[in-house]
């Protein structure tokens, strides 16, 4: 893939990376926080 400065898809790819990073962060946060929240109920 040749990199060009005038790539119309580049902002979309950057946004997609931000969304993916956000989703990964949410999943990790949920894995860390949800067990702590459910522990008092059990």
LINHU-V242166 format. One record per backbone hydrogen bond with DSSP energy under -1.0 kcal/mol. CO is the residue of the C=O (numbers start at 0). NH is the residue of the N-H. E is the energy in kcal/mol with one decimal. If there is no record, write none. Layout:
{{CO;NH;E} {CO;NH;E}}
This chain:
{{6;9;-1.6} {8;12;-2.5} {9;13;-2.6} {10;14;-2.6} {11;15;-2.5} {12;16;-2.3} {13;17;-2.3} {14;18;-2.6} {15;19;-2.8} {16;20;-2.6} {17;21;-2.4} {18;22;-2.6} {19;23;-2.5} {20;24;-2.4} {21;25;-2.5} {22;26;-2.5} {23;27;-2.6} {24;28;-2.7} {25;29;-2.8} {26;30;-2.5} {27;31;-1.8} {28;32;-2.8} {29;33;-2.4} {32;36;-1.9} {33;37;-2.6} {34;38;-1.5} {37;41;-1.5}}
